[in-house]
Amino acid sequence: MGKQKKGNANAQRNNNAKKMEERSKAADIPSYADSEAKKMQSE
C-alpha cells in the first residue's frame, strides 16, 4: 500500500493551496478566460 499521511488534514490542504498559489504566480499562466478573450480579439 501507499504511504499514509498523518497529522492535521486541514493544515495539509492549506499548505497545498499555498504552494499552488505560489507556483501559479511564478508561472504566470493565463487563465482560460484570458486565452478565450485573446482568441476572440484575433478573429
C-alpha positions as CSV (number, residue, x, y, z in Angstrom):
1,M,0.0,0.0,0.0
2,G,1.0,3.6,-0.3
3,K,2.4,6.0,2.3
4,Q,0.0,7.2,4.9
5,K,-0.2,10.9,5.7
6,K,-0.5,11.6,9.4
7,G,-1.4,14.9,11.0
8,N,-4.0,17.6,10.5
9,A,-5.7,17.1,7.1
10,N,-7.0,20.7,7.1
11,A,-3.5,22.1,7.6
12,Q,-2.2,19.9,4.9
13,R,-4.8,21.2,2.4
14,N,-4.0,24.7,3.4
15,N,-0.2,24.1,2.8
16,N,-1.0,22.6,-0.6
17,A,-3.2,25.6,-1.5
18,K,-0.3,28.0,-0.6
19,K,2.2,26.0,-2.7
20,M,-0.2,26.0,-5.7
21,E,-0.8,29.8,-5.3
22,E,3.0,30.4,-5.3
23,R,3.5,28.2,-8.3
24,S,0.7,29.9,-10.3
25,K,2.2,33.4,-9.6
26,A,5.7,32.2,-10.6
27,A,4.5,30.6,-13.8
28,D,2.1,33.5,-14.7
29,I,-0.1,31.1,-16.7
30,P,-3.1,32.9,-18.4
31,S,-6.5,31.8,-17.2
32,Y,-9.0,30.0,-19.6
33,A,-11.0,33.3,-19.8
34,D,-7.8,35.2,-20.8
35,S,-7.0,32.8,-23.6
36,E,-10.6,32.8,-24.9
37,A,-10.6,36.6,-24.9
38,K,-7.4,36.7,-27.0
39,K,-8.9,34.2,-29.5
40,M,-12.0,36.5,-29.9
41,Q,-9.9,39.6,-30.4
42,S,-7.8,37.9,-33.0
43,E,-10.8,36.8,-35.1
